[in-house]
Amino acid sequence: MRGKKGVKFIGFLGVLAMSLGLLSACSSGVSQASYDASKAQLATIQQQLTAAQQQVTAKDQSITKLNADLKAAMGSALRNDKEVSDLKTVRPSLVDTLAALQAGDVAKARNRFDNFNPDDYNTIWHGMEVYVNFRSPAIYHDLEAVHQAQLTKLMNDPQAKVSDMVVEAQTMLAEWDAIMALDQAGPALSPLFNDLANIRLVKAQTLTIITAKLKAGDVATSKALYTQFANKWADIEDSIHERSASAYSAIEDDMSKVNTAFQKPTPDVKDLTPLVATLLTSFNFGQGVVNAAARNSDLTKTTYASGDVQAAAVLAAMQSKLDASLASWKAGNYADAGAAAQLVNGTWLSNVTAALKAHNNADAALKTALDAYAALAGKAGDAGTVGNAELAAVRAAAVAQQVMVGQFWTDSKLQDAIRTAAVTIK
């Protein structure tokens, strides 16, 4: 439209200029007849120009109204749910980072971007990235693995140019705005993603930073952050407990041990570091079951399929058999322990491999964990190593259950169906 209008007006102006030239040339020997013809032509052109201007104005008004209607229509379709509000918490840290860089204050920018602070970009992003990662893995990769990584590298390089940092920050902010537009226009995700984002954010703002602070010997900050974690745990514990009572119990037990260590008159980094690491491992398991349920939810499904129930039942039987295997191992019955582990890792695993593979190759993590335990179960070894391998295998099977039926996990009828089917697995 813009190109055609421009051509029309250039044509009108060209003819108009020619006509004015003829009129001005009248005093230089142009005949009266030529003068009258040019005058008439000018009048005609003026009428055409007025009509064209009116036509263009009408079209512009029409386009303006169309754009307004389109914007209103889009606005009514845009989501404004918890996912959107969660993602909006990320942008201010990017804006502040860019502003600090534009002012030449790299230290301030680094502190706002990625410096183990509860409110820096990287920490908040760690909680909210799950939405972006699920909706668009390619955009997620470009934002985090390319631009975030490059900006972090530049800000930690004393020789880097601030102008280069500004370009990366501007790119990230522009990409973030595009992400928000894409997100708001997309369909709603499972509410489980909201739970997952909350869980990830709590971990990023507390446990992750505690680990770094303990490594630096900063016990005082670690203790303050642990208090924050204990307070925030109440907001997310139900999301984990309803999916895995074992994960919940492990976290609670580990929290008690960490709390006791922090309450000593002089907390010791050497005591705290392994305790916090164990707590983080348990927490990651709790996060893992919610993650599996969220990522494998299908809002078009209204109930679970019989095949899904059967797969979940096999996975439940696996966990019981693995526990029995470990009990045999602890009693020195290595042959029985090994046989049970091989049964789980062989026949039983083959019964669920295809179903799990159909969910983004979810069988791979379970296979890896089962292989590790099966390699240890049939012989004597270090009790801690064997126990940890068995625990990892049991937890992998629990995560796999969430892959299959996590969307409906809180349905009591589903739980009954799984228990009934699990006892028939031989």
N, C-alpha and C positions, 0 to 999 in steps of 0.2 A: 504493500500500500504506500509506504513512504517513498519508494523509488519512483512509482508511477506518478504520484502527485508532484514530485520534484521535476520530472520531465515536462509535465503539463505547464507548470509555472515558468520554467525556463523558456519553453516555446512561446508562451504568451509574452514574456518580457522581451524576447528577441524581436518579435513582430512589432511590439510597441515601440521599441527603440528605433526600428526602421521607419516607422510612421512619423515619429517625432523628428527623425532626421530629415524626412521629406518636407515636413512643415517648416522646419528652420531653414531649409534650403530655398524656400520660396522667394526670399529676397535676393537670391543669387541667380535668378534666371529661370526658375521653375515656372511652368505655365500655370494659368489660373485653373485649367481643367485638371491638371495633375494635383494641384493643391486641394481642390474640392474633393477629388477621389480619395486622397490620403486622409482628409478630414472625416469623410464618411466611413472609411475603413477603420479609423481610430475609434469612432463612436461604436462601431460594431464590436471591435475588440474589447472595448470597455464594458459593454453589455455582457459579452462572453466571460470576461474575467470576473465580473460580479457574480454571475451565475455559477461559475466554477468555485468561487470562494464560498458561496452559500452551500454548494454541494459538499465541499470538503469539510466545512464546519459541521454539517449534518452527520457526515460519516464519522468525524472525530467524536461527536457526542454519542453516536451509536456505539462506537468502540469503547468509549469511556464507560458507558452503561453496561456493556457486555463484560468488561473487565470487573466492574463492581459486582455484577451478578455472579460471575465466576468465583470471585474472591469470597463472596458471601456463601456460595454453595460449598466451596472448599472448607470454609471456616466451620460450617455446620457439621462437616464430616470429620474434622480433625479431632483426634482424641486428646483428652486432658486428664488422663488417669494417673495412678501412682507412678507408673513407669516414666511418664513424661515429667512429672514433678521431681522424680529421682534424678533423671538425666540433667535437669536444669541446675542441679546443685554443682555440676562439674564446671560449667562455663566461667563463673566468677574467678576461679583460680587461674584459668587460662588468660582471662582479661588482665588480671593483676600481673601475671608473668610478663605479658607483652608490654604493659605500661612500664614496668620496672626496666625492661631491656631498652625500651625507647628512651628512657631517662638515663641509660648507661649504667644502671645499678645491677650488675650481674649477680652479686651476692644476694640481694633482695629477691631477684628473679629465681635464683636457685632455691632459696628457702621456700618460696611459694609454689615451686614446680615439683621438686623431688629432693627432699632433704629429711626424710623420716619424721615428718610433722603430721599430726592427725588431720590437718585441714589442707595439706598441699595437694596439688593436682594428682600426682601419682597415687596417693592414698585413696582419695575419693574415687578416682577412676577405677581402682582395683575393685571397689564395690559395685560400681555401675556398669563396668565394661561388659558384664554378662549379657545385657540386653543387646548391645551392639554386636558382640561376637556371634550371638545367635541369629540376629536378623541379617547381618551382612559380614561374613567372615573376611571378605576381600577388603572392605573399608576398614574393618577392625585392624587387619594386618598392616594396612598402609599407615593408619594413624599411630599405632603403637610401635610396630617393628621398624618402621621407616622414619617417620617424622619425630616421634617422641624419643626414639633411640638417638637420632641425630642431634636433637636439641640438647639432650642430656650430655652427650659426648662433647658438644661445643662448649657448654657451660662449665664443664670440668677440665677444659683445655685452656691454660693461661695464655696461649698464643692465638686462640681463636678470635675472629673478628665479631664484635657485637652486632654489626650489620647482618652477618650471616645468621646469628641467633634470632634477630628480629624477623628475618624472612621465614625461618622455620616456625616461629611462634605465630606469625600471621597465617601461615599455611594451615597450621593446626586449628586455629580459631575458625578460619573459613570452612575447613572440613568439618569441624564440630557443628557449625550452624547448618551445614548440609545434612549431617547425620540427624539433627533434631527435626528438620523438615521431613526427612524420610520416615523417621520414627512416628511422628504425629499423624502422618498420612497412612500408615500401615495398620493392619488389623491388630486387635488386642492379643497379647500373649497370655499364657496360663498365669493365674495369680501366683503360682509357685515361683515364678521368676522374681516377684516382689520379695518373697521370703528369702530367696537365694541372695538377692542383692543386699538385703539387710544383714544376713549372716556374713557375707564377704566383707561388707563395710566394717562391721564390728571387729572382725579379725584384722583387717588392714590398719585400723586406727588404734589397735591395742596390742595384740599378741605379736604381730609382725614387727612392730616398732620395739616392743619389749626385747625381742630376740636380738635386734641390732644394738639396743642400748646396753644389754648385758655383755655383749661382745666387746663393747667399748668401756665396760666397767662402771657404767652409770646406774647404780642400784637405786638411787633416790627417784630418778625419773621412771625407772622400770616399776617401782612399787606404786607410784602414783597412777601409772597407766594400768597396772593390774587392778587397782581399785575401780577404775573406770570400766574395765572389762567385766568385773564381777557385777557391777551395777547394770551394765547393758545386757548381760547374759539373760536377765529376766525377760527382756523384750524378744528374744529369739529362741529360747530353750524349747518352747512348745513346738516350734516348726521342726526341730530335730527329734524331739521325744516321740512325736506321733509317727515317725517313720522308722526310728530305730531306738528301742529302749536300751539296747546295749551301748550304742553311741552316747546316749544321754548319760547313762550310769558311769561310763568311762570318763567323760568330761567332768562330771561332778566329783568323782574320786580324785582325778588329777588336779582339779581346782583346789580341793581341800589340802592336798600335799603342797601345792605352790603357796597357798595362803599361809600355811604353817611356817614355811621357810621364810616368807617375807616378814612374819611377825616376830622373828628372832630379834634380840637386841642389836645384833650386828649381822644382817643377812649376808650370806656368802655367795658370791657369783658362781663359784664352783659347784655349790649345791643347787642353786637356782637354775643354772643353764640346762642340765639334763631334765629337770622337772618341767620346765617350760616347754622344752622340745617334745616331751611326751604328751603334754597337754595339747600342744599344737597338732600333733599327729592324730590324737583322738578327735580334736575339733575338725580337722580336715576330713576325717571319716564322716562325721555328722554333716558337714557341708557337702560331701560327696553324694550321700543318699538323696539330699534335697536337689542337688544339681542333676542327678540322673532322672529323678521324677519330673523336674521342670523341662528338661531338654527333650524328653520323650513323650511329653503330653501332646495330645491331639484333641483340640477343642471340638472337632467334628464328631468325635466318638462320644456316645452317651453311656456306654457300659463296656465292660471287659469281655473279651472273647474266651471261649473254653480253652483254646490253645495257649493263650496267655496265662491262664490259671494253671495249666499243667506245667508250663515252663517254670512258673514261680514256685510250684510245689516241688519240683526237682531241685531247685536252688535252695529251698528250705531244707530238704532232706540232705543236701550236700553239707550244709552247716552243721547239722546234727551228727552226721557221719564223721566230719572232720574233728569235731569235739571228742567223739568216741575214739578216734585214731590217736589224738594227743593223749588221752587218758591211758590208752594202752602203751604208748611210748613212755610215759612217765613211770608206768609200772614195769618197764623193762621188756614188755612184749613187743619187740620190734617187728616181728613177722606180721602180727595182727595189725599193728599200726601202719606198716607199709602196704599191706593188702587193702586196708580201708582207703588209704590215700590214693592207691592206684585205681580202685573202683570209681572213686569220685572223679579222678582226673581222666579216666578212660570212658567207660560206658555211660556214666551219668552226664559227663560233660558233652559227649557226642549227642545226647538227647536234647540239649538246649543250644548247641552251637549255631545251628541254622537260624533259630529264632533271634538269638542275640546278634548275629552277624547282620541281620536285616535292619538292626538299629545302629547304623554307623559303625559296624564292626565292634560292637560292645563285647564280643566274645574274647577279644585279644587280651584285655586286662585280666580277665578271670583265668584264662589259660596260663598267663605268665605267673600269676600267684599260685595256682595249683601245681605247676611244674616245680616251682621253688620248694614248696612243702613236700611234695612227693619224693623229691630227690634226697630229702633228709629223714623222712619218717621211718624208713625200713632199717635204720642202723643207729648205733649209739652216737651221741654228739653233744654239743653244748646245749644245755637246757634253755638258755635265753634265746639262742639263735633259732632253735626248733620251735619254741613257743611263739616267737615273733612271726615266724613264717606261717605257722598255722593260723594265727590271728589275722594276718594279712589275707590269707585265703578265705577265711570265714567272712571277713569284711568285703572282699571282692564279690562274693556270692550275694551278700546283702545288697550291695550296690546294683548288681545285675537284676535282682528282684524289682528294684525301683525302675530300672529300664523297662521291664516288661509290664508292670501294672502299677507303677507309682502314682499315676494320675488318679487311681481309684483306691489307693491304699487304705484310706480311712473308712472305707465301706466295710461294715462288720460282716456282711454276707460274703464278701471277697475273702476275708480272713478265714472264715469258716470253711469256705471251699478249698483254700490252700491247705489248711490243716488236714482236712479229710483226704485230699489227694496225696499229701506228702507221706502219710503212713503206708500207702500202697507201693511206694517206691522201694524196690529191692535190688 
